Structures are given as C-alpha cells and as structure tokens.
Amino acid sequence: MGDTLEFNEIYQEVKGSWNDGRLRFSKQNVVYKSSKTGKVDSIPAGELNLAQWRRVCLGHGIKLGTSTGHIYKYDGFRDTDFEKISDFFKANYKVELTEKDMCVKGWNWGTAKFSGPLLMFDVNDNTAFEVPLSNVSQCATGKNEVTLEFHQNDDTEVSLMEVRFYVPPSQSDERQDPVEAFAQNVLSKADVIQATGDAVCIFKELQCLTPRGRYDIRIYPTFLHLHGKTFDYKIPYTTVLRLFLLPHKDQRQMFFVISLDPPIKQGQTRYHFLILLFSKEENISLTLNMSEDDVERRFEGKLSKNMSGSLYEMVSRVMKALVNRKITVPGNFQGHSGAQCITCSYKASSGLLYPLERGFIYVHKPPVHLRFEEISCVNFARGTTTTRSFDFEIETKQGNQYTFSSIEREEYGKLFDFVNAKKLNIKNRGFKEGMKGNIDEYSDSDDDQHDAYLERMKAEGKIREEGNDSDESDGESGEYDSNASASDSSDEGDESEDESAKKKKAKKAKVVKEKKERKPRKEKKQKDTSGPKRPMSAYMLWLNSSRERIKSENPGISITEISKKAGEMWRQLGKDEKEVRKENRDQSAESFIFTFRLKTESKKSGKKDEKKRKSAGGDKDRERSGGNDSFKSREFIETSEESSSDSDHKSKSKRKKVKTDEINSIIMLSDRLQHNPL
C-alpha cells in the first residue's frame, strides 16, 4: 500500500451547498482542498479519534472526529473505496473505520444529543439528522419550544430557514427549565452574531472602500461589527476566507483586504471583500478590554494587553489573532516603477493589480481575486486605445475572462517573466518579440480579432501608395530618372530608366489586394406626379358620382351612414351596371397610360435631336479650326445634307412605328385589365 490515498470530486456540505474538492490521506495528516474557494482543511493524524462510514445522499461518506472536538464530513465515495480506506486507517492512524447506519424512518419524535459542535437527533439509537451549531444564527425560546434560525448561503437553490423543537416539561428535575437548558447548549456552540459581551477593542472612523464609507469597527470574540452612519454589518469570523495586506503604489497608504465567503449583504448587493484604506503615517495606542491573563491564555503571545504602532499594523495583527489565518502580502514581484503592483483598468474604473505568490488580486472596484489553480491561460493583447499600452487577459477554467487594460508597455517584461516563472499557460508568446521593437509590428495570435479595422486601413493605404507609384512610373520623368540623367550620359540614363521601371514592377508584384472599381449607381426613374398612382376601383368611381344624390335623398345623414348606405346600394346594383363602371375605369387607365407613353417618347426624341445638334456643332468647329480634316468640298457638303434629309425621313418612319407599337401594347394592356381588373 502506498503512503497516500487521493480522491477527486469529494463533496463537503457548506450551509446547504455542496462544494467539490480533493481529499488526500497521508501518514502525517488528512488534507481537503475546496475547488471553489481554495480553502484547506488539515487534520493532523495524531488528533483523529473517530472515523465512520455512512450511506448518504451522494453515495457514501466519511465522518471524522478529532480530540479537539472538531467534526469533518466528506461525501462522494464509492462502495469499493471502503476496504481501501479502512486498511489505510488501521495501518497509519490506528483508528478503525466503522460502518454506521442512518435512520430513514419518517418519525419526528426522538432524542436530541449535543456532541461537540453538532446537535444530533436520534431515533432508536440511529441518527436521523445532524445540525452543525456553527450554522445557527439565532436561537429563540418559547413555552416548551426552541426555534433555531440559520445563516443563509446565496449559492443554494433551496435554503433551510429555521427548525423548531418541542421540548416536553421534565418531571424529575424542576430546578432547571429543560427549554432553557436546550437553548444554552445551542448558544454555547452557535455562531450567533450578537454582542454577548464587551468588545475586545474598537477602531474609530476607519476609511472603508468596500462597502464605501467611514465605519467604527468593534472587534468581538466571535464576530466583527461594522457600525456606519447608515448601515451596520456583522461578520462572523467563520466567514473570513483570507486576509491581504497590500502597499499602495504611492508608498504612503496601505490596503487591508478581508475576503468573505459567504459575502455580506445589503439589499441585492453582495460584498465579497471588505477593503480598508490606511495611511502609513497614522499611529495608535491600543488597550485590549481583557485581563493580561486572559490575553495570554486566549492568544498565546500573539497579542498583548497594551500595544502601539501604525494603525494598519494594529488592525491586521488583531484580525490575524482572532480569525487565526495568515496574512497574504505581495511576493517578489517588482514593476517597472519599483512598486509591487501594476496600474491598470478593469471594466470602467482604474485600479491596481497585485501579482502574488499564488494568484492575482485587483483592488478596488470591483475587487477580483484569482488563484493560479483556477486559471487556464493568460493572454497579452494590444491596447485598444493607444499603442503605448497593452491588455492582460486571464481566462479561468470555468470559462470566465478578466481583461486588465491600459497597462504601460514598460511593465510588459516584468509581468511576462513573472507569469512565465509561475508556469502559467501563455496563449501568445510571440508578443514578447514584438514588444522589444515597435508595438505596431509584433505578432499577435488574436491580431485579426483585435485590430481588424486597423489592418484593413493599412491594406488600403498600401494599395493607395502603390497606385501613386504606378502613376509616377507612367510619367515622363520622376525624381529618380532626373537625377540619373543629370549625373550620367544619355545611354546610362536609359539604362537607369529601365532599372527604375523594373523596381517599380517588383513593387507592384507585392500588392495582395486590388481595389475593385465601384459600379456607378443607376439613376432612379422619376415618377409622373400628374397621373394617379393607380386607377380607382369601379366602386369608388360609382361612389364619387352618387355621393351628392345620396345626400339629397337623405338630408342630415352622417359621413359613416353615407358609406353604409352606398354599400347597400352597390350590392343592389346589377352585374351589367357594374361592368359599365369597370369599362369606364379601364378607359381612364388606358388614357393615362397612352398620354404617359407619348410624353416619355417625346422626351427621348428631344434628347436625340439635342445630341445631333451638338455633334453637328462640333463638325463646324472642326471646319473652322484648320486641321488636316477641317477642309470639306462643296460636293461633300451637299451629299452630307442629302444624307441628313434621308436620316430625318428614316427617323420619322421610326417614330410612326413606335406609335403603332405603343397603341398595340395599350390594346393588349386594356384586354388584360378587362380580364383581370385591379
């Protein structure tokens, strides 16, 4: 058997939500790491004194107990894992893995037992359910009744709000009320956020960036109380995930960041980070509201009753001792300016990006913390607004993308080396070579994606330049030719011209795209506004002629009644009369079409005559300007006049033919209208 056992996709229940992670059994300890938060549970092997194998909702689970009173539960094992884990526990932990059955009867009457941090409800000596008392936010008592309220988790689809226990009156011991005894057992281990005693210490008027404002911070043994002018927040220490102490770029201020899971809530707003801003020059003398013996016993030398120093040091020191978590500070990274952070923009606001030993954190609006474990790849991209900056993109394994933009190009080398040293997957390593020279010339894997417009403009510019070069080569002499002819003889000048033509041809060969000539737009035909858009229907023609008659026959009739009356009369008309109306309509359409055709034909013939006149005028001008073809003999002129008269005769015959064609088309159109009325 190996020294370690590892299991993936093992789940831990956190306030009603199942978070997956990785569990490892080794000879020294049991380690569970959450995939969602990165939080690590480490159980020393020497402290293990309980191990139970149970059938639970996600397959099989293990319940581990320690000598210090802590209980850990992990679900998601298979049936076949039991023997393997049992043998490992016997060999390395000297603890037997026992099988424990759960009660599945639907009874609601049983025995409540308090075992360390758990309230167990047993039915016939088998556990029906267990309530972690750290999840209890409030405990209220009534007559023979105790009500437990729970902390809520935003990640859960269904939340358990409260549980009520009926406690029957005791007959034997009347000195202590059983309801009060039950409530005291709950409150002794519950994470109730109420001031049960005096605050350990108070920090007045601290500047808070998230949530924004000035707050008095009261430090209690089990929770943190933020008291502001408008809102109050109570933060249990069990919800604190990480602590960060980050120096500002100006070296005069400090950020103290508290990461929370679950976050604090104000209406629909969730604050996953509490960010405090301190000035390095601000000092404080602090006295804890505890005796020296209590301070020594509780904090084991981490704190003393009287302390003095910088305000940010005092706050971070007290928080570290009470929360019992390490404070994360920036690592060895140093930017171009010597600071341990990089100025950049995220979404709409500017802030600072801190490369840490195990991740990145951005402050402050909105705060972002990304661990290296959840990053799938990073990408360096060209700045969208200016060439003096670049963008740093981070893509997580869940598919989310974070873009930190407007980073100065001088920071690139330091950031690239840092990312490379941490062995993160870099999408476009070709970016590095380009950053050494001009930022416009580097190779970027997402070049087309980021700067499609810029590339198109460059291509059009190249085509335009080479078009100008070709124009110059077609000219008689350019700058290159004139210089050559001035310095050398005429023969050498001809050779140089040939060379220049070759060079320009070579330049032409480089063109990849050629500009397509745009086709001229067709002119829209102008509509004749004198005619109707479409001929009126037979009914409308009849109505226009009959409206006055209807009014005279029915004095005082309204407009709507006229239309009703006309409809009735039209229905009563015979088919013959309706046909007459249709013929009138068709005749009006024919007359309009005929006049419209005649107008268009006259316009066309007028344009042809004008062209002929212009051409005749051009011939006369040529005769006046004495060129080779300017002189014409009288015989030629006479013959040309005769030919012109012949052409007039031909054009007249053509016009007659056009008119006959038009009349034939109109007759065909009228026939079509009669068969298919509009």
C-alpha positions in Angstrom: 0.0 0.0 0.0 1.3 3.5 -0.9 2.0 6.3 1.6 -1.0 8.4 0.4 -4.6 7.9 -0.9 -6.1 10.6 -3.1 -9.8 11.1 -4.1 -11.1 13.7 -6.5 -14.7 15.0 -6.7 -15.3 14.6 -3.0 -18.0 17.0 -1.7 -18.3 19.0 1.5 -21.6 20.5 2.7 -21.3 24.2 3.4 -24.6 25.8 4.7 -26.8 23.8 2.3 -24.4 24.0 -0.7 -22.3 21.1 -2.0 -18.7 22.2 -2.8 -16.4 19.8 -4.5 -12.7 19.3 -3.9 -9.8 16.9 -3.5 -9.2 14.8 -0.4 -5.8 13.3 0.4 -4.9 10.8 3.2 -1.3 10.7 4.1 0.7 9.3 7.1 1.0 12.7 8.7 -2.4 14.2 8.1 -5.7 14.4 6.2 -6.0 17.3 3.8 -9.1 18.5 2.0 -8.9 21.4 -0.5 -12.1 23.1 -1.9 -12.1 23.7 -5.6 -14.4 26.7 -5.3 -12.7 28.7 -2.6 -9.3 27.1 -2.3 -9.8 26.7 1.5 -7.8 23.9 3.0 -8.8 21.7 5.9 -5.8 20.0 7.5 -6.4 17.3 10.2 -3.2 16.0 12.0 -3.1 12.2 12.1 -2.4 12.2 15.8 -5.7 14.1 16.6 -8.0 11.6 14.8 -10.1 9.6 17.2 -13.3 8.9 15.2 -14.0 7.5 11.7 -17.4 6.5 10.5 -18.5 5.1 7.1 -22.1 6.1 6.3 -24.6 5.8 3.5 -25.6 9.4 2.5 -27.2 11.3 -0.4 -24.1 11.4 -2.6 -23.2 7.8 -2.3 -21.1 7.1 0.7 -19.5 9.5 3.2 -16.9 9.6 5.9 -17.3 11.4 9.3 -14.1 12.2 11.0 -13.8 13.4 14.6 -10.7 14.9 16.4 -9.6 15.0 20.0 -10.1 18.8 19.9 -13.8 18.4 19.3 -13.9 19.2 15.6 -16.1 17.2 13.2 -15.4 16.9 9.4 -17.8 15.2 6.9 -16.9 14.3 3.3 -19.3 12.7 0.8 -19.0 11.2 -2.7 -17.1 7.9 -2.2 -17.9 4.6 -3.9 -18.7 1.2 -2.3 -15.3 -0.2 -3.4 -13.4 2.6 -1.5 -14.4 1.2 1.9 -11.8 -1.6 2.2 -9.0 0.5 0.8 -9.7 3.4 3.3 -10.3 1.0 6.2 -6.9 -0.7 5.7 -5.1 2.6 5.3 -6.7 3.9 8.6 -5.7 0.8 10.5 -2.1 0.9 9.2 -1.4 4.6 9.6 -3.9 6.2 12.0 -4.6 3.3 14.4 -8.3 4.1 14.0 -11.0 1.7 12.9 -13.4 2.8 10.2 -16.8 1.7 11.5 -20.0 1.4 9.5 -22.8 3.5 10.9 -26.4 3.2 9.7 -28.7 6.2 9.4 -32.3 6.3 10.5 -34.6 6.6 7.5 -37.9 6.3 9.3 -40.2 9.3 8.9 -40.6 9.8 12.6 -40.4 13.2 14.2 -40.1 12.1 17.8 -36.6 11.3 19.1 -33.7 12.2 21.4 -31.6 15.4 21.0 -27.9 14.9 21.8 -25.2 17.6 21.9 -21.8 16.2 20.8 -19.2 18.9 20.4 -20.2 21.3 17.5 -23.1 19.0 16.5 -26.8 18.7 17.5 -27.7 15.1 16.7 -31.3 13.9 16.5 -31.5 10.1 17.2 -34.4 7.8 16.6 -34.0 4.3 18.2 -30.2 4.9 18.7 -29.7 5.7 15.0 -29.0 9.2 13.8 -31.8 10.8 11.7 -30.0 14.1 11.1 -27.3 16.4 12.4 -27.3 20.2 12.7 -23.9 21.9 12.8 -24.3 24.5 15.5 -21.9 26.9 13.7 -24.7 27.3 11.1 -27.1 28.6 13.7 -27.5 32.4 13.6 -30.2 32.8 16.3 -31.9 30.8 19.0 -35.3 31.8 20.4 -37.3 30.1 23.2 -41.0 29.9 23.9 -43.2 27.8 26.1 -42.0 24.2 25.6 -40.4 25.2 22.3 -37.0 26.2 20.9 -36.5 27.8 17.4 -33.2 27.7 15.6 -32.5 30.1 12.7 -29.7 29.5 10.2 -27.2 31.5 8.3 -28.1 31.8 4.6 -25.9 30.9 1.7 -26.5 32.7 -1.7 -25.2 29.7 -3.7 -28.0 27.3 -2.6 -31.2 26.9 -4.6 -33.2 25.9 -1.5 -32.4 27.3 1.9 -33.4 26.0 5.4 -34.6 29.0 7.3 -35.5 27.5 10.7 -36.1 24.4 12.7 -38.4 24.1 15.8 -38.0 21.6 18.6 -40.7 20.7 21.1 -39.2 20.1 24.5 -41.6 18.4 26.9 -41.6 19.6 30.6 -39.4 17.5 32.9 -41.0 15.8 35.9 -37.8 14.8 37.8 -35.6 18.0 37.9 -37.7 21.1 38.4 -34.7 23.3 39.3 -33.7 23.9 35.6 -36.1 24.5 32.8 -35.4 22.0 30.0 -36.2 24.6 27.3 -33.6 27.0 28.8 -31.1 24.1 29.1 -31.6 23.2 25.5 -31.1 26.8 24.4 -28.0 27.2 26.4 -26.4 24.1 24.8 -27.2 25.6 21.4 -25.9 29.1 22.2 -22.6 27.7 23.7 -21.6 26.4 20.2 -23.7 28.5 17.9 -22.3 31.3 15.7 -24.8 33.9 16.9 -23.8 37.3 15.8 -25.0 39.3 18.7 -23.0 41.2 21.3 -22.9 38.7 24.2 -20.2 40.7 26.0 -18.0 43.8 25.7 -15.9 44.3 22.6 -12.3 43.3 22.7 -11.3 46.6 21.1 -12.8 49.4 19.0 -11.3 51.2 16.0 -12.9 54.5 15.3 -13.7 56.1 11.9 -11.8 53.8 9.6 -12.0 54.5 5.9 -13.7 51.7 4.1 -13.6 51.4 0.3 -16.0 48.4 0.0 -18.6 49.0 1.4 -17.9 52.7 0.9 -17.9 55.0 3.9 -16.4 55.6 7.4 -17.1 52.8 9.9 -16.4 52.1 13.6 -15.1 48.6 13.8 -15.9 46.7 17.0 -13.9 43.5 17.5 -15.8 40.8 19.4 -14.6 37.4 20.3 -16.6 35.6 17.6 -17.5 38.3 15.0 -16.7 41.7 13.6 -19.2 44.6 13.8 -19.0 47.5 11.3 -21.1 50.4 12.5 -21.6 53.2 10.0 -23.9 56.2 9.7 -26.4 54.4 7.5 -25.7 50.6 7.7 -24.4 48.1 10.2 -22.7 44.8 9.2 -22.0 41.8 11.5 -19.3 39.5 10.0 -18.7 36.1 11.8 -15.0 35.1 11.8 -16.0 31.7 10.3 -17.0 33.5 7.0 -13.5 35.1 6.7 -11.6 33.3 4.0 -8.3 35.2 3.6 -6.5 38.4 4.8 -4.4 40.6 2.5 -2.1 43.5 3.4 -1.1 45.4 0.2 1.0 48.5 -0.1 -0.3 51.3 -2.4 1.7 52.4 -5.4 2.4 55.8 -3.8 4.1 54.0 -0.8 2.2 56.2 1.6 -1.0 54.1 2.0 -1.9 50.5 2.7 -4.9 48.3 1.7 -6.2 45.8 4.2 -8.4 43.3 2.4 -10.7 40.7 4.0 -12.1 38.0 1.7 -15.5 36.7 2.8 -17.5 33.6 1.9 -20.5 33.9 2.1 -20.4 37.6 1.4 -22.1 40.4 3.5 -25.4 41.6 2.0 -27.1 45.0 1.7 -30.4 44.6 -0.2 -29.5 43.0 -3.5 -25.8 44.0 -3.2 -23.2 41.4 -2.2 -19.8 42.4 -0.9 -17.3 39.5 -1.2 -14.4 41.7 0.0 -14.1 44.2 2.9 -11.4 46.7 1.9 -9.9 49.2 4.4 -7.5 52.0 3.4 -4.9 53.3 5.9 -2.3 56.0 5.9 1.2 54.7 6.9 1.7 57.8 9.0 -1.3 57.2 11.2 -0.3 55.7 14.6 -2.4 54.4 17.5 -2.1 53.2 21.1 -4.4 50.2 21.7 -5.5 48.6 25.0 -7.5 45.4 24.9 -10.6 45.1 27.0 -9.3 41.9 28.6 -7.1 41.0 31.6 -3.4 40.2 30.9 -4.0 36.5 31.9 -7.0 36.2 29.5 -5.0 37.7 26.7 -2.1 35.3 27.3 -4.3 32.3 27.6 -6.5 33.2 24.6 -4.0 34.5 22.1 -0.8 32.7 23.3 1.6 35.6 22.9 0.2 36.8 19.5 -1.3 39.9 21.2 -0.6 41.8 24.4 -2.9 43.9 26.5 -1.2 47.2 25.6 0.1 47.7 22.1 1.2 50.7 20.0 2.2 51.3 16.4 0.8 52.1 13.0 -2.9 51.8 12.7 -2.8 49.3 9.8 -0.4 47.1 11.8 -2.7 47.0 14.8 -5.8 46.2 12.8 -4.1 43.4 10.8 -2.4 42.0 14.0 -5.7 41.8 15.9 -7.6 40.3 12.9 -4.9 37.7 12.4 -5.0 36.6 16.0 -8.9 36.4 16.2 -9.5 34.9 12.8 -6.5 32.6 13.1 -5.5 33.0 9.4 -2.2 34.1 7.7 -2.0 37.5 6.1 -1.0 37.4 2.4 1.4 40.1 1.3 2.9 40.7 -2.3 5.7 38.4 -3.2 9.0 39.1 -5.0 7.3 40.8 -8.0 8.5 44.4 -8.7 7.2 46.5 -11.5 9.0 49.0 -13.8 8.4 51.8 -11.3 9.7 49.7 -8.4 6.2 49.1 -6.9 4.8 45.7 -6.1 1.7 46.3 -8.2 0.7 47.4 -11.8 -1.6 50.3 -12.6 -4.4 49.2 -15.0 -8.1 49.4 -15.6 -10.8 46.8 -15.1 -14.2 47.3 -16.5 -15.0 51.1 -16.1 -12.5 52.1 -13.3 -8.8 52.3 -12.8 -7.1 50.3 -10.0 -4.0 48.2 -9.0 -3.2 44.6 -9.9 -1.0 42.8 -7.4 0.8 39.6 -8.6 1.0 37.4 -5.5 2.8 34.1 -4.8 -0.3 32.1 -5.5 -2.6 34.3 -7.6 -3.6 37.8 -8.6 -5.7 40.4 -6.7 -7.1 43.6 -8.1 -8.3 46.5 -6.0 -10.6 48.1 -5.7 -13.7 48.5 -7.9 -14.7 45.7 -8.3 -12.3 43.6 -6.3 -11.1 40.4 -8.0 -9.0 37.6 -6.6 -7.8 34.9 -9.0 -5.8 31.9 -7.8 -3.3 30.2 -10.2 -5.1 26.9 -9.7 -8.3 28.2 -11.3 -6.5 30.0 -14.3 -6.5 28.1 -17.5 -4.4 30.6 -19.6 -3.3 34.2 -19.8 -3.0 36.4 -22.9 -1.1 39.5 -23.8 -3.1 41.7 -26.3 -2.6 45.0 -28.0 -4.2 48.0 -26.3 -7.4 49.1 -28.0 -7.0 52.8 -27.4 -3.3 53.5 -27.8 -0.1 51.7 -28.8 1.7 52.8 -25.6 -0.2 50.2 -23.6 -1.3 46.6 -23.7 -4.0 44.4 -22.2 -3.6 41.4 -19.9 -6.3 38.8 -20.2 -6.9 36.0 -17.7 -9.2 33.1 -18.6 -10.4 30.7 -15.9 -11.2 27.0 -16.1 -14.8 27.9 -15.6 -14.7 29.9 -18.9 -14.8 33.4 -17.3 -12.5 36.0 -18.8 -11.0 39.0 -17.0 -9.3 41.8 -19.0 -7.0 44.2 -17.3 -6.4 47.0 -19.8 -4.3 50.2 -20.2 -1.1 48.7 -18.7 2.1 50.7 -19.6 4.3 48.9 -22.1 7.3 49.2 -19.8 5.6 46.8 -17.4 5.4 44.0 -20.0 8.8 42.5 -19.5 8.4 42.2 -15.7 4.9 40.8 -15.9 5.8 38.3 -18.7 8.8 37.0 -16.6 6.5 36.6 -13.6 3.8 34.7 -15.4 6.4 32.5 -17.1 8.1 31.7 -13.8 4.8 30.7 -12.3 4.4 28.2 -15.3 1.0 29.7 -16.4 -0.1 28.8 -19.9 0.6 31.9 -22.1 -1.6 32.0 -25.3 0.7 34.2 -27.4 4.4 34.0 -26.7 5.1 35.8 -30.0 4.0 39.0 -28.3 7.4 39.3 -26.5 9.5 39.8 -29.6 7.2 42.5 -30.9 7.3 44.4 -27.6 11.1 44.8 -27.9 10.7 47.0 -31.1 7.7 49.0 -32.2 4.5 47.9 -30.6 2.7 48.0 -34.0 5.0 45.3 -35.5 4.6 42.5 -33.0 2.9 39.2 -33.9 -0.3 38.6 -32.0 -2.3 35.4 -32.2 -5.6 37.5 -31.9 -4.4 40.2 -34.3 -7.3 40.0 -36.7 -9.7 39.7 -33.8 -8.4 42.8 -32.0 -7.4 45.1 -34.9 -9.4 44.1 -38.0 -10.2 47.8 -38.8 -6.6 48.8 -38.4 -5.4 46.0 -40.7 -8.0 47.0 -43.3 -6.9 50.6 -43.2 -3.2 49.6 -43.6 -4.0 47.4 -46.6 -6.0 50.3 -48.3 -3.1 52.7 -47.6 -0.6 50.3 -49.3 -2.8 50.0 -52.3 -3.1 53.8 -52.5 0.7 54.2 -52.2 1.4 51.7 -54.9 -1.3 53.3 -57.1 0.7 56.6 -56.8 3.9 54.8 -57.6 2.4 53.4 -60.8 1.2 56.9 -61.8 4.8 58.2 -61.4 6.2 55.4 -63.4 3.9 56.2 -66.3 5.1 59.9 -66.3 7.9 61.1 -68.5 10.4 61.7 -65.7 10.4 61.2 -61.9 12.9 62.3 -59.3 14.9 59.1 -59.7 15.2 59.5 -63.5 16.1 63.2 -63.5 18.9 62.6 -61.0 20.2 59.7 -63.1 20.1 61.7 -66.4 21.8 64.6 -64.8 24.7 62.6 -63.5 25.3 60.1 -66.3 25.2 60.1 -70.1 22.0 59.6 -72.2 22.7 55.9 -72.7 23.2 55.4 -69.0 20.1 57.4 -68.3 18.1 55.0 -70.5 19.5 52.0 -68.6 18.7 53.7 -65.3 15.1 54.3 -66.5 14.8 50.6 -67.3 16.1 49.7 -63.9 13.7 52.0 -62.2 10.8 50.5 -64.3 11.9 47.0 -63.1 12.0 48.1 -59.5 8.5 49.7 -59.8 7.2 46.5 -61.4 8.7 44.5 -58.5 6.9 46.8 -56.1 3.6 46.2 -58.0 4.0 42.5 -57.6 3.8 42.8 -53.8 0.2 44.1 -53.9 -2.0 41.4 -52.5 -5.4 43.0 -52.8 -6.6 45.2 -55.7 -9.2 47.8 -55.2 -12.4 46.9 -57.1 -13.9 49.6 -59.2 -17.3 50.6 -57.9 -20.1 50.4 -60.4 -21.9 53.8 -61.0 -25.3 53.9 -59.3 -28.3 53.7 -61.5 -30.4 56.9 -61.6 -33.9 56.4 -60.2 -36.7 56.9 -62.7 -38.8 60.0 -61.9 -42.4 59.3 -61.4 -45.0 61.4 -63.3 -46.9 63.2 -60.5 -49.6 64.4 -62.9 -51.3 60.9 -63.1 -52.9 58.8 -60.4 -50.8 56.2 -58.5 -53.3 53.6 -59.6 -56.7 53.8 -61.2 -59.7 53.9 -58.9 -61.9 50.9 -58.5 -65.3 50.7 -60.1 -67.0 51.1 -56.7 -65.0 54.3 -55.9 -65.9 55.8 -59.4 -69.6 55.0 -58.8 -69.5 56.4 -55.2 -67.9 59.7 -56.3 -70.7 60.2 -58.9 -73.5 59.0 -56.5 -72.5 60.8 -53.2 -74.5 64.0 -53.9 -77.6 62.0 -54.9 -77.4 60.0 -51.6 -77.1 63.3 -49.6 -80.1 64.9 -51.3 -82.3 61.8 -50.8 -81.3 61.5 -47.1 -81.0 65.0 -45.6 -78.9 65.2 -42.4 -77.1 61.9 -43.0 -73.6 61.5 -41.4 -70.4 60.5 -43.3 -70.4 57.0 -41.8 -74.0 56.4 -42.7 -73.3 57.6 -46.3 -70.7 54.8 -46.7 -73.1 52.2 -45.2 -75.9 53.4 -47.5 -73.6 53.4 -50.5 -72.5 49.8 -49.7 -76.1 48.6 -49.6 -76.9 50.4 -52.9 -73.8 48.9 -54.6 -74.8 45.4 -53.6 -78.3 46.0 -55.1 -76.8 47.1 -58.5 -76.9 44.6 -61.3 -74.0 43.0 -63.0 -74.4 44.9 -66.2 -74.2 48.3 -64.5 -71.1 47.2 -62.6 -69.5 46.1 -65.8 -70.0 49.6 -67.3 -68.3 51.1 -64.3 -65.3 48.7 -64.8 -65.1 49.7 -68.5 -65.0 53.4 -67.5 -62.2 52.6 -65.1 -60.3 50.7 -67.7 -60.7 53.5 -70.3 -59.3 56.1 -67.8 -56.4 53.8 -67.1 -55.8 53.4 -70.9 -55.9 57.2 -71.5 -53.4 57.8 -68.7 -51.0 55.2 -70.0 -51.3 56.5 -73.6 -50.6 60.1 -72.5 -47.7 59.0 -70.3 -46.1 57.0 -73.1 -46.4 59.9 -75.5 -44.7 62.2 -73.0 -41.7 59.9 -72.4 -41.3 59.3 -76.2 -41.2 63.0 -76.9 -38.6 63.5 -74.2 -36.4 60.7 -75.7 -36.7 62.1 -79.2 -35.8 65.6 -77.9 -32.7 64.3 -76.3 -31.6 62.6 -79.6 -32.1 65.8 -81.5 -30.0 67.7 -79.0 -27.2 65.2 -79.3 -27.3 65.5 -83.1 -27.1 69.3 -82.8 -24.1 69.1 -80.6 -22.3 66.7 -82.9 -23.1 69.0 -85.9 -21.8 72.0 -84.0 -18.6 70.0 -83.3 -18.1 69.4 -87.0 -18.5 73.1 -87.8 -15.9 73.9 -85.1 -13.5 71.4 -86.7 -14.0 73.1 -90.1 -13.2 76.5 -88.6 -10.0 75.2 -86.8 -7.9 74.4 -89.8 -6.6 70.9 -89.3 -5.9 68.1 -91.6 -9.6 67.1 -91.7 -11.0 70.6 -91.5 -11.5 71.3 -95.2 -14.5 69.8 -96.9 -15.5 70.3 -100.6 -18.9 71.7 -101.7 -19.9 68.3 -103.2 -19.2 66.6 -99.9 -21.3 69.2 -98.0 -24.2 68.7 -100.5 -24.1 65.0 -100.2 -24.0 65.2 -96.4 -27.1 67.5 -96.4 -28.9 64.9 -98.6 -27.9 62.2 -96.3 -29.2 64.2 -93.3 -32.6 64.6 -95.0 -32.6 60.9 -95.6 -31.9 60.3 -91.9 -34.8 62.7 -91.0 -37.1 60.7 -93.2 -35.9 57.4 -91.5 -36.4 58.9 -88.0 -40.0 59.9 -88.9 -40.8 56.4 -90.1 -39.3 55.0 -86.9 -41.5 57.3 -84.8 -44.5 56.1 -86.7 -43.5 52.5 -85.9 -43.0 53.3 -82.2 -46.5 54.9 -82.0 -48.1 51.8 -83.6 -46.2 49.6 -81.2 -47.4 51.7 -78.3 -51.0 51.5 -79.4 -50.8 47.7 -79.8 -49.3 47.4 -76.3 -52.1 49.6 -74.9 -54.8 47.5 -76.6 -53.1 44.4 -75.0 -53.0 46.1 -71.6 -56.7 47.0 -71.8 -57.6 43.5 -72.7 -55.6 42.3 -69.7 -57.3 44.8 -67.4 -60.7 43.6 -68.5 -59.9 40.0 -67.7 -58.0 40.8 -64.5 -59.4 44.1 -63.0 -57.1 45.9 -60.5 
